[in-house]
Amino acid sequence: MPHRATPRRTGHLLPLAVADALWAELMANSVFPAGQAFTGFPADPQVGYVLLGARAVPTVKGVGGRWHVQEADVRRAAEELRAVRVSGVGLVRVAPFRGSLKAGQREGPALRWRQRLGQEWARARVDAAPGRLLRGSDHLPHLAGIDWRRSLMERTGAEAENTWWLPRTLVKVLDAAEHSEERWLLAARTCQRCGSVADQPEQWRVQAGSSWQTICPDCRTTTLRPYNGELEGHVYSVLSKKRASLEVSGWRCAVCQEAPAFAVDHCHEHGYVRAPVCQSCNTRERPNYLYRNDVYVTSRYAYLFHTHAEDWLRHWHRCPGCRARTTLPLPHLAALTALLVGEPLRPTHRVPHSSRGRKPCGELRASWTGSHNAPGSCMITLSVDYCPSGEHRILAQVPYREAVDRFRTWLAETAPAVAAAAGPGRHDTVPAQFRPVVPDTSSEGLALF
């Protein structure tokens, strides 16, 4: 059975080339033929979004400076575009158009599809024979992810001047895309703190992690107060009922120490508040779930455990439960175990026609059975998906307690200061009775807890 080149799951980041292949697959039987939505002109991921139909899909700058998009956003845009039905018959004249773009012009909405088609019509009229653009051109491969050339009709009137026409339904979709882009650009020009609109938005843009924020100079000079543990020891379910206590707009992100705080992060296992974090850090820290007990160990975890490990370990151990027990939430613990144990066992394959030697194949995955509440019966399974030698190749199985021991050893080597502050008997904020647990009758008891 041939190996599929397109992803088989949702909820993770896709490189632009892979997203193009997925977009073409999703739009295969649609009334709108798919174009090079992410890699073809006029798409530009550096502006922060890519148009897919009437939806603006945000772009994310990943590790290595490469741009990605969320697969869920691509699928959602394709679903919306496929749901469009032909409304009305007939064609609409789209070229020649008086308001054609001048060379290098990029004012206002980047799409401006009528002006762009007028420019392409003028180029085809001067530089090429009639009908050349219908057979293909490198100037304008798509509009909002749609290959408009395959729907284009060319007519020759009595005056020997050719005119271009598009189906009325496609015209409505392109108009909706231009309207969505106008709203996106207006939001990009609006300060996210005070709501003022920028005359030169590029001067107001501030990078926060892998994303960009629009902040005016006045708000930028406003000093954000650092987080000093004001919420430590609070239970999130209780604190969330006090809406005033969750106001985080004045805090600086406790992880990156740069962007303004966006939300209050908390431990989903123990229920304690960690700290206020910005939107970028809150998204980056989220486990890359396949199912509820299954995570993919992608570049997101490599960033957390390798690039800025000490910052994230200190943040996770703001939870008194994780800190006193010297552990991590089970999804993060399983992902770290996959990097420590599964990565050396991951099969490699030779790269054809390349001098780079061999590269790891497939995607590293960590799944588990049981719960941290019953450590004696909890088992973490490490496997590789999409490996040519096995679709779901099992690499190893690691008991929960062994994974915790490996984490403690790795923590002492990676972040000695965090390890020194962890452990039982060092924290008065841990309640005597933390939460009901499932009795472990398979071994000597809850020794870890």
C-alpha positions as CSV (number, residue, x, y, z in Angstrom):
1,M,0.0,0.0,0.0
2,P,1.6,3.3,-1.0
3,H,2.6,5.7,1.8
4,R,0.5,8.9,1.8
5,A,2.4,12.2,1.6
6,T,-0.3,14.2,3.2
7,P,-1.0,14.3,7.0
8,R,-3.5,11.9,8.6
9,R,-4.4,13.9,11.7
10,T,-5.4,17.4,12.7
11,G,-4.2,19.8,15.3
12,H,-0.5,20.2,14.4
13,L,1.7,22.5,12.4
14,L,2.3,21.9,8.7
15,P,5.2,23.2,6.5
16,L,3.9,25.3,3.6
17,A,4.7,22.7,1.0
18,V,2.9,20.0,2.9
19,A,0.0,22.3,3.5
20,D,-0.2,22.9,-0.3
21,A,-0.5,19.2,-0.9
22,L,-3.2,18.9,1.8
23,W,-5.1,21.8,0.3
24,A,-5.0,20.2,-3.2
25,E,-6.3,16.9,-1.7
26,L,-9.1,18.5,0.2
27,M,-10.3,20.5,-2.8
28,A,-10.0,17.7,-5.3
29,N,-13.8,17.3,-5.9
30,S,-14.8,20.9,-5.2
31,V,-16.3,23.3,-7.7
32,F,-13.3,25.6,-7.1
33,P,-10.0,24.2,-8.4
34,A,-7.2,24.4,-5.9
35,G,-4.1,26.5,-6.5
36,Q,-0.7,26.9,-4.8
37,A,-2.3,28.5,-1.8
38,F,0.9,28.8,0.4
39,T,3.9,28.7,-1.9
40,G,2.6,30.6,-5.0
41,F,2.3,34.4,-5.5
42,P,0.6,36.5,-4.1
43,A,0.7,34.4,-0.9
44,D,3.2,35.8,1.6
45,P,3.4,34.0,5.0
46,Q,5.6,36.7,6.5
47,V,2.7,39.1,6.7
48,G,1.1,36.8,9.2
49,Y,-1.6,35.1,7.3
50,V,-2.6,33.3,4.1
51,L,-6.0,33.6,2.4
52,L,-7.9,30.4,1.8
53,G,-11.2,31.3,0.3
54,A,-13.0,33.7,2.6
55,R,-10.8,32.7,5.6
56,A,-7.5,34.3,6.6
57,V,-5.3,31.4,8.0
58,P,-2.6,32.6,10.5
59,T,1.0,31.6,9.8
60,V,3.4,30.6,12.5
61,K,7.2,30.8,12.5
62,G,8.6,27.6,13.7
63,V,12.0,26.3,14.7
64,G,14.7,27.2,12.1
65,G,12.8,30.2,10.9
66,R,10.4,28.2,8.6
67,W,6.8,29.1,8.3
68,H,3.9,26.8,9.2
69,V,0.1,26.7,9.4
70,Q,-2.2,24.8,11.6
71,E,-3.7,21.8,9.8
72,A,-7.1,22.4,11.6
73,D,-7.2,25.8,10.0
74,V,-6.6,24.4,6.5
75,R,-9.3,21.8,6.9
76,R,-11.7,24.3,8.3
77,A,-11.2,26.6,5.3
78,A,-11.6,23.8,2.8
79,E,-14.8,22.7,4.5
80,E,-16.2,26.2,4.2
81,L,-15.2,26.6,0.6
82,R,-16.6,23.1,-0.4
83,A,-19.9,24.0,1.2
84,V,-20.4,27.0,-1.2
85,R,-23.0,26.2,-3.8
86,V,-23.5,27.8,-7.2
87,S,-25.8,30.8,-6.6
88,G,-26.9,32.3,-9.9
89,V,-25.9,31.5,-13.4
90,G,-23.8,33.5,-15.8
91,L,-20.5,35.1,-16.0
92,V,-19.0,38.4,-14.7
93,R,-16.6,40.5,-16.6
94,V,-13.3,40.9,-14.7
95,A,-10.9,42.3,-17.3
96,P,-10.0,44.7,-18.6
97,F,-10.4,46.7,-15.4
98,R,-9.6,50.4,-15.0
99,G,-8.1,50.1,-11.5
100,S,-5.2,47.9,-12.4
101,L,-2.3,47.7,-10.0
102,K,0.9,49.5,-10.9
103,A,4.2,47.7,-10.8
104,G,5.2,47.0,-7.2
105,Q,2.0,48.5,-5.8
106,R,0.8,46.8,-2.6
107,E,-1.4,49.3,-0.8
108,G,-4.5,48.3,1.1
109,P,-5.6,44.7,0.9
110,A,-3.0,42.4,-0.6
111,L,-5.5,40.5,-2.7
112,R,-7.3,43.3,-4.7
113,W,-8.2,40.5,-7.2
114,R,-9.9,42.7,-9.8
115,Q,-6.9,45.0,-10.1
116,R,-4.5,42.0,-10.2
117,L,-6.5,40.3,-13.0
118,G,-6.5,43.6,-14.9
119,Q,-2.8,43.7,-14.6
120,E,-2.5,40.1,-15.8
121,W,-4.8,40.8,-18.7
122,A,-2.6,43.8,-19.8
123,R,0.5,41.6,-19.6
124,A,-1.1,38.8,-21.6
125,R,-2.3,41.3,-24.2
126,V,1.2,43.0,-24.7
127,D,3.6,40.2,-24.1
128,A,1.9,37.0,-25.3
129,A,-0.6,35.6,-27.7
130,P,-4.3,35.5,-26.7
131,G,-5.1,32.5,-24.5
132,R,-1.6,32.0,-23.1
133,L,-2.7,32.7,-19.6
134,L,-5.3,29.9,-19.9
135,R,-2.5,27.4,-20.4
136,G,-0.5,28.5,-17.4
137,S,1.6,31.4,-16.1
138,D,4.0,32.0,-13.3
139,H,2.8,35.5,-12.6
140,L,-0.4,34.8,-10.6
141,P,-0.9,31.1,-9.9
142,H,-3.9,31.5,-7.6
143,L,-6.2,33.9,-5.8
144,A,-7.1,33.0,-2.2
145,G,-6.1,29.4,-2.8
146,I,-8.2,29.0,-6.0
147,D,-6.8,28.4,-9.4
148,W,-8.8,31.1,-11.2
149,R,-7.3,30.3,-14.6
150,R,-9.2,27.0,-14.8
151,S,-12.5,28.8,-14.5
152,L,-11.6,31.8,-16.7
153,M,-13.5,32.4,-19.9
154,E,-12.1,34.6,-22.7
155,R,-14.3,36.3,-25.2
156,T,-13.5,38.2,-28.4
157,G,-15.9,41.1,-29.2
158,A,-16.5,43.0,-32.3
159,E,-13.8,45.4,-31.4
160,A,-11.0,42.8,-31.5
161,E,-10.3,43.4,-27.8
162,N,-10.4,40.2,-25.7
163,T,-12.3,40.3,-22.4
164,W,-12.0,37.9,-19.4
165,W,-15.0,36.5,-17.5
166,L,-15.4,34.4,-14.3
167,P,-18.4,32.5,-12.9
168,R,-20.6,34.6,-10.6
169,T,-20.1,32.2,-7.7
170,L,-16.3,32.5,-7.8
171,V,-16.6,36.3,-8.0
172,K,-18.6,36.3,-4.8
173,V,-16.1,34.1,-3.1
174,L,-13.2,36.4,-4.1
175,D,-15.1,39.4,-2.9
176,A,-15.7,37.7,0.5
177,A,-12.0,36.9,0.6
178,E,-11.1,40.5,0.0
179,H,-13.5,41.6,2.7
180,S,-12.0,39.1,5.2
181,E,-8.5,40.4,4.4
182,E,-9.6,44.0,5.0
183,R,-10.9,43.1,8.5
184,W,-7.6,41.2,9.2
185,L,-5.5,44.1,8.2
186,L,-7.6,46.5,10.3
187,A,-7.0,44.2,13.3
188,A,-3.3,44.1,12.5
189,R,-3.3,48.0,12.5
190,T,-5.1,48.2,15.9
191,C,-3.1,48.4,19.1
192,Q,-3.9,45.3,21.2
193,R,-3.8,47.3,24.4
194,C,-5.5,50.7,23.9
195,G,-7.3,50.1,20.5
196,S,-5.7,53.0,18.6
197,V,-5.2,52.5,14.9
198,A,-1.7,52.8,13.4
199,D,-0.8,55.0,10.3
200,Q,2.3,52.9,9.8
201,P,1.5,49.5,11.3
202,E,4.9,48.0,10.5
203,Q,6.4,50.3,13.1
204,W,4.0,49.1,15.7
205,R,4.6,45.4,15.3
206,V,6.5,43.7,18.1
207,Q,7.6,40.1,18.0
208,A,6.5,37.9,20.9
209,G,7.9,34.4,20.5
210,S,6.9,33.1,17.1
211,S,4.0,35.5,16.6
212,W,3.7,39.3,16.1
213,Q,1.7,41.8,18.2
214,T,0.6,45.3,17.3
215,I,1.5,47.7,20.2
216,C,1.6,51.5,19.9
217,P,4.7,53.4,21.2
218,D,2.8,54.8,24.2
219,C,1.7,51.3,25.4
220,R,5.1,49.9,24.6
221,T,6.7,52.3,27.0
222,T,4.2,51.3,29.7
223,T,6.1,49.1,32.1
224,L,4.5,45.7,32.7
225,R,4.9,44.4,36.2
226,P,6.8,41.1,36.5
227,Y,5.1,38.1,38.0
228,N,6.4,37.4,41.6
229,G,4.3,34.4,42.6
230,E,1.1,36.3,43.5
231,L,-1.1,33.4,42.4
232,E,1.1,30.6,43.7
233,G,-0.8,27.9,45.6
234,H,-4.2,28.9,44.3
235,V,-6.5,26.3,42.8
236,Y,-7.6,27.3,39.3
237,S,-11.1,26.0,39.6
238,V,-11.7,28.3,42.7
239,L,-9.8,31.3,41.3
240,S,-11.6,31.2,37.9
241,K,-14.8,32.0,39.7
242,K,-13.3,35.2,40.9
243,R,-13.1,37.0,37.5
244,A,-11.3,40.0,39.0
245,S,-8.5,37.8,40.2
246,L,-7.8,36.5,36.7
247,E,-7.1,40.0,35.2
248,V,-3.6,39.5,33.7
249,S,-3.3,42.5,31.3
250,G,-0.8,44.3,33.5
251,W,1.5,41.3,34.0
252,R,4.5,40.3,31.8
253,C,4.6,36.7,30.6
254,A,6.3,34.6,33.3
255,V,8.0,32.4,30.7
256,C,9.4,34.6,27.9
257,Q,9.5,37.8,30.0
258,E,8.7,39.9,26.9
259,A,5.1,39.9,25.8
260,P,2.1,40.9,27.9
261,A,0.3,38.1,29.7
262,F,-2.7,36.7,27.9
263,A,-4.1,33.9,30.1
264,V,-3.5,32.2,33.4
265,D,-1.8,28.8,32.9
266,H,-2.5,26.0,35.3
267,C,-1.7,22.3,35.8
268,H,-4.4,20.1,34.5
269,E,-3.4,17.2,36.7
270,H,-3.1,18.8,40.1
271,G,-5.3,21.8,39.4
272,Y,-2.9,24.5,40.7
273,V,-2.3,27.9,39.0
274,R,1.2,28.2,37.5
275,A,1.5,31.8,36.3
276,P,0.2,34.3,33.7
277,V,1.6,33.6,30.2
278,C,1.3,35.3,26.8
279,Q,-0.7,33.8,24.0
280,S,2.4,32.4,22.2
281,C,3.8,30.6,25.2
282,N,0.3,29.3,26.2
283,T,0.0,27.8,22.7
284,R,3.5,26.4,22.6
285,E,3.2,24.6,25.9
286,R,0.0,22.8,24.9
287,P,0.5,19.1,24.4
288,N,0.3,17.9,20.8
289,Y,-2.5,15.4,21.4
290,L,-3.5,12.7,18.9
291,Y,-6.0,11.3,21.4
292,R,-6.5,11.9,25.1
293,N,-3.8,9.5,26.1
294,D,-1.6,10.0,23.0
295,V,0.8,12.8,22.0
296,Y,3.1,13.3,19.1
297,V,6.7,14.4,20.0
298,T,7.2,17.0,17.3
299,S,9.5,20.1,17.2
300,R,7.2,21.7,19.8
301,Y,8.6,19.4,22.5
302,A,12.1,19.6,21.2
303,Y,11.8,23.4,21.7
304,L,10.5,22.9,25.3
305,F,13.0,20.4,26.5
306,H,16.1,21.5,24.5
307,T,16.1,25.2,23.6
308,H,14.6,26.7,26.7
309,A,14.4,23.8,29.0
310,E,15.2,25.6,32.3
311,D,12.6,28.3,31.7
312,W,9.9,25.8,31.0
313,L,10.9,23.4,33.9
314,R,10.8,26.3,36.3
315,H,7.4,27.3,35.0
316,W,5.9,23.7,35.2
317,H,7.2,23.4,38.8
318,R,5.3,26.5,39.8
319,C,2.6,23.9,40.4
320,P,3.1,22.7,44.1
321,G,2.0,19.2,43.2
322,C,4.6,18.7,40.4
323,R,7.3,20.5,42.4
324,A,6.8,18.4,45.6
325,R,6.6,15.2,43.7
326,T,9.5,16.1,41.3
327,T,7.5,15.1,38.3
328,L,5.7,16.6,35.3
329,P,2.2,16.3,34.0
330,L,1.8,12.9,32.3
331,P,1.7,14.2,28.7
332,H,4.9,16.2,29.1
333,L,6.5,13.3,31.0
334,A,5.6,10.9,28.2
335,A,7.1,13.2,25.6
336,L,10.3,13.7,27.5
337,T,10.6,9.9,27.9
338,A,10.1,9.5,24.2
339,L,13.0,12.0,23.6
340,L,15.3,10.3,26.2
341,V,14.5,6.6,25.5
342,G,12.7,6.4,22.1
343,E,14.8,8.8,20.0
344,P,18.0,6.7,20.2
345,L,15.9,3.7,19.2
346,R,14.2,5.4,16.3
347,P,14.9,3.8,12.9
348,T,16.8,5.8,10.3
349,H,16.7,5.6,6.5
350,R,19.2,6.7,3.9
351,V,18.4,9.9,2.1
352,P,18.5,9.2,-1.7
353,H,20.6,11.5,-3.8
354,S,21.8,13.5,-0.8
355,S,25.1,13.8,1.1
356,R,23.4,14.1,4.5
357,G,23.5,10.4,5.2
358,R,20.6,9.0,7.1
359,K,17.6,10.7,8.8
360,P,15.0,9.5,11.3
361,C,11.8,8.3,9.7
362,G,8.2,8.7,10.7
363,E,6.9,10.6,13.7
364,L,7.8,9.8,17.3
365,R,4.7,9.1,19.4
366,A,4.2,8.5,23.1
367,S,1.0,7.0,24.5
368,W,0.1,5.7,27.9
369,T,-2.4,3.5,29.7
370,G,-3.5,4.2,33.3
371,S,-3.1,7.4,35.2
372,H,-0.5,9.1,37.4
373,N,-2.9,8.4,40.3
374,A,-2.0,4.7,40.0
375,P,1.7,4.7,39.1
376,G,2.2,1.0,39.6
377,S,-0.1,0.2,36.7
378,C,0.7,3.2,34.4
379,M,2.7,2.2,31.3
380,I,4.2,4.6,28.7
381,T,4.5,3.2,25.1
382,L,6.9,4.7,22.7
383,S,6.4,4.1,19.0
384,V,7.0,5.5,15.5
385,D,4.1,6.2,13.0
386,Y,4.4,6.1,9.2
387,C,7.7,4.1,9.3
388,P,8.2,2.0,6.1
389,S,9.2,-1.0,8.2
390,G,6.0,-0.8,10.2
391,E,3.0,1.6,10.3
392,H,3.0,1.7,14.1
393,R,6.4,0.4,15.2
394,I,6.8,-0.1,18.9
395,L,10.1,1.1,20.2
396,A,9.9,0.6,24.0
397,Q,7.5,0.4,27.0
398,V,8.5,2.4,30.1
399,P,6.7,2.1,33.4
400,Y,5.6,5.4,35.0
401,R,7.9,5.1,37.9
402,E,10.9,4.5,35.7
403,A,10.0,7.5,33.6
404,V,9.8,9.6,36.8
405,D,13.3,8.4,37.9
406,R,14.7,9.2,34.4
407,F,13.1,12.7,34.6
408,R,14.6,13.3,38.0
409,T,18.1,12.4,36.8
410,W,17.7,14.5,33.7
411,L,16.4,17.4,35.7
412,A,19.4,17.4,38.0
413,E,21.7,17.5,35.0
414,T,19.7,20.1,33.0
415,A,18.4,22.5,35.6
416,P,20.1,22.0,39.0
417,A,18.4,25.0,40.5
418,V,15.0,23.7,39.7
419,A,15.9,20.2,40.9
420,A,17.2,21.6,44.2
421,A,13.9,23.4,44.9
422,A,11.9,20.3,44.2
423,G,11.1,17.3,46.4
424,P,8.8,16.4,49.3
425,G,9.1,18.2,52.7
426,R,10.3,21.4,51.2
427,H,6.9,23.1,50.5
428,D,4.3,24.2,53.0
429,T,1.8,25.0,50.3
430,V,1.0,21.4,49.5
431,P,-2.2,20.3,51.4
432,A,-2.1,17.3,53.7
433,Q,-4.9,15.8,51.6
434,F,-4.3,16.8,48.1
435,R,-7.0,15.0,46.1
436,P,-8.7,11.6,46.1
437,V,-6.5,9.0,44.4
438,V,-7.1,5.5,43.1
439,P,-5.6,3.0,45.5
440,D,-2.7,1.1,44.0
441,T,-3.1,-2.5,45.0
442,S,-0.6,-3.9,42.5
443,S,2.5,-3.0,44.4
444,E,3.9,-1.6,47.6
445,G,1.5,1.5,47.6
446,L,1.7,5.1,46.5
447,A,5.4,5.5,47.3
448,L,5.7,8.4,44.9
449,F,2.9,10.4,46.5
